[in-house]
Amino acid sequence: MTRIDFHSKVPDKLNYACRLIRKAQAAKTRLVVLTEDHAQLEQMDGLLWTFSEQDFLPHVVAGDALAEQTPIILTDDCDKALPHHHVLVNISRRTPEFFARFERMFELVSNDEQDLIAGRERYKYYQQRGYPLTHHVADSS
């Protein structure tokens, strides 16, 4: 059963996601990042290239010819085929239809009122289905 970690009151979801991705990469974890839309996917793609001067965060968009060999996959499409199902990082406001395929999922929720509402709805959805949940409030400092 998928273990789900909520991180709420995240001041900047993209930078926060990059920190999680860097940590996962250091642990040799393969992951998928679900973005809200194509514009956010492009922002995430650009940020992963520039986020850290010391770390290389190899990533491609789902469906790329190198996806099988690449540890970080970006997608905004719940219907795209994904090459691995270890960790999912959800920075969208959606409940991913495919989340149960993953061993673990990180749900990132910002301070934005609409994002908080959507995050609460997702939390209830997973809770009602018996998924193991943890909740962390992001440090705003």
SULFENGI-V53495 format. One record per pair of residues at least 24 apart in sequence whose ideal C-beta (glycine too) atoms are under 10 Angstrom apart, sorted by the first residue. I is the first residue (numbers start at 1). J is the second residue. Records with the same first field share a line. If there is no record, write none. Layout:
BEGIN
I: J ; J
END
This chain:
BEGIN
1: 100 ; 103 ; 129 ; 130 ; 131 ; 132
2: 85 ; 87 ; 88 ; 99 ; 100 ; 101 ; 102 ; 103 ; 104 ; 105 ; 126 ; 129 ; 131 ; 132
3: 87 ; 102 ; 103 ; 104 ; 105 ; 106 ; 131 ; 132 ; 133 ; 134
4: 88 ; 90 ; 99 ; 102 ; 104 ; 105 ; 106 ; 107 ; 122 ; 123 ; 126 ; 127 ; 131 ; 132 ; 133 ; 134 ; 135
5: 87 ; 89 ; 104 ; 105 ; 106 ; 107 ; 108 ; 132 ; 133 ; 134 ; 135 ; 136
6: 90 ; 105 ; 106 ; 107 ; 108 ; 109 ; 119 ; 120 ; 122 ; 123 ; 126 ; 133 ; 134 ; 135 ; 136 ; 137
7: 89 ; 106 ; 107 ; 108 ; 109 ; 110 ; 119 ; 134 ; 135 ; 136 ; 137 ; 138
8: 107 ; 108 ; 109 ; 110 ; 111 ; 115 ; 116 ; 119 ; 120 ; 123 ; 135 ; 136 ; 137 ; 138
9: 109 ; 110 ; 111 ; 115 ; 116 ; 119 ; 136 ; 137 ; 138 ; 139 ; 140
10: 91 ; 107 ; 108 ; 109 ; 110 ; 111 ; 112 ; 115 ; 119 ; 136 ; 137 ; 138 ; 139 ; 140
11: 110 ; 111 ; 138 ; 139 ; 140 ; 141
12: 47 ; 108 ; 110 ; 111 ; 138
13: 40 ; 44 ; 89 ; 90 ; 91 ; 92 ; 108 ; 109 ; 110 ; 111 ; 112 ; 115 ; 138
14: 40 ; 43 ; 44 ; 46 ; 47 ; 48 ; 51 ; 91 ; 108 ; 110
15: 47 ; 51
16: 89 ; 91 ; 106 ; 108 ; 110 ; 138
17: 44 ; 47 ; 48 ; 51 ; 89 ; 90 ; 91 ; 106 ; 108
18: 44 ; 47 ; 48 ; 50 ; 51 ; 52 ; 55 ; 57 ; 89
19: 51 ; 52
20: 87 ; 89 ; 91 ; 106 ; 108
21: 47 ; 48 ; 51 ; 52 ; 55 ; 57 ; 59 ; 71 ; 72 ; 87 ; 89 ; 106
22: 48 ; 51 ; 52 ; 54 ; 55 ; 57
24: 57 ; 71 ; 72 ; 86 ; 87 ; 89 ; 104 ; 106
25: 52 ; 55 ; 56 ; 57 ; 58 ; 59 ; 71 ; 72
26: 55
27: 87
28: 71
29: 71 ; 72 ; 84 ; 86 ; 87 ; 103 ; 104
30: 70 ; 71 ; 72 ; 73 ; 82 ; 83 ; 84 ; 85 ; 86 ; 87
31: 59 ; 71 ; 72 ; 73 ; 74 ; 84 ; 85 ; 86 ; 87 ; 88 ; 89 ; 102 ; 104 ; 105 ; 106
32: 62 ; 67 ; 72 ; 73 ; 74 ; 75 ; 80 ; 82 ; 83 ; 84 ; 85 ; 86 ; 87 ; 88 ; 89 ; 90 ; 96 ; 98 ; 101 ; 102 ; 105
33: 59 ; 62 ; 72 ; 73 ; 74 ; 75 ; 76 ; 87 ; 88 ; 89 ; 90 ; 91 ; 92 ; 106 ; 108
34: 62 ; 73 ; 74 ; 75 ; 76 ; 77 ; 78 ; 80 ; 82 ; 88 ; 89 ; 90 ; 91 ; 92 ; 94 ; 96 ; 98 ; 99 ; 105
35: 74 ; 75 ; 76 ; 77 ; 89 ; 90 ; 91 ; 92 ; 94
36: 76 ; 90 ; 91 ; 92 ; 93 ; 94 ; 115
37: 76 ; 77 ; 92
38: 76 ; 77
39: 76
40: 74 ; 76 ; 91 ; 92
41: 74 ; 75 ; 76 ; 77 ; 91 ; 92
42: 74 ; 76
43: 91
44: 72 ; 74 ; 76 ; 89 ; 91
45: 74
48: 72 ; 74
90: 119 ; 122
91: 115
92: 118 ; 122
93: 117 ; 118 ; 119 ; 121 ; 122
94: 118 ; 122
95: 121 ; 122 ; 123 ; 125 ; 126
96: 122
99: 125 ; 126 ; 131
100: 126 ; 129 ; 131
104: 132
105: 131
106: 136
107: 133 ; 135
108: 138
109: 135 ; 137 ; 138
110: 138
111: 138 ; 140
END
